[in-house]
Amino acid sequence: MGLFNNSSKETESTSMPDQQNPAQDQINLVGKGTVFEGTVRAENDVRASGQIVGTLRVEGKAMISESGSVDGEIIATNADIAGRVQGEIEIEERLVLKSTAQVDGNIKTDRLVVEEGAQFTGECEMGTPISVNGEPEEEAPTDEGPGVSPEEGEEPAEASSA
């Protein structure tokens, strides 16, 4: 009887989130031992413990487990990779390469977290503000420097000794 007395309060607090967010809690699985060939498209998170040959396009988080692999392209909002990926990776927000990750391909992401032990072969392009701010700061002094340094060879020596 105690459950029924509190059920109206619990129903209001617990059923409402369930009704509002049923799709957000959904995780699509590619199980261990499964080989999926083609394009996987999902509006929710995807966890791959098996093999995907093709494109993985996820509006949520793509999770590649230690036993999982992707031979192709990953396009997602976020991703955690603990397995093997051979191909291009485009992550809108945050990419985490776990310590067991093996990535062979180019990465484009806003933020990158690489755990010790992760292996990555390829090029990485991170968020536009980072690369735009990083390149002009390095290029501007070197562009001005060569114009000044042939005439004033002592300034670069002072800069390197300091």
Secondary structure, 3 states (H helix, E strand, C coil): CHHHHHHHHHHHHHHHHHHHCCCCCCEEEECCCCEEEEEEEECCEEEECCEEEEEEEEEEEEEECCCCEEEEEEEEEEEEECCEEECCEEEEEEEEECCCCEEECCEEEEEEEECCCCEEECCEEECHHHHHHHHHHHHHHHHHHHHHCCCCCHHHHHHHHC
